[in-house]
């Protein structure tokens, strides 16, 4: 189980992955892969913890969730608000 600090770090990492790629929508696996490859965090995290982090970002309106026209796979994309917050270091 992640600590509060780890949860915050995971939210920031997910936001950075999405906000640094405006116009790109990634699925959960793509976000996880980028976080791990780019070493945004130094701890292990579960899919559920990443989903919870993304839910917070969605609640802040920093990301939007879309679904492909032919399937149910969720894709996550930074919103204009999320990109500005990232660029401002908020």
HELIX and SHEET records of a PDB file:
HELIX    1   1 UNK A    4  UNK A   19  1                                  16    
HELIX    2   2 UNK A   28  UNK A   37  1                                  10    
HELIX    3   3 UNK A   47  UNK A   59  1                                  13    
HELIX    4   4 UNK A   80  UNK A   88  1                                   9    
SHEET    1   A 2 UNK A  63  UNK A  67  0                                        
SHEET    2   A 2 UNK A  74  UNK A  78 -1                                        
END                                                                             
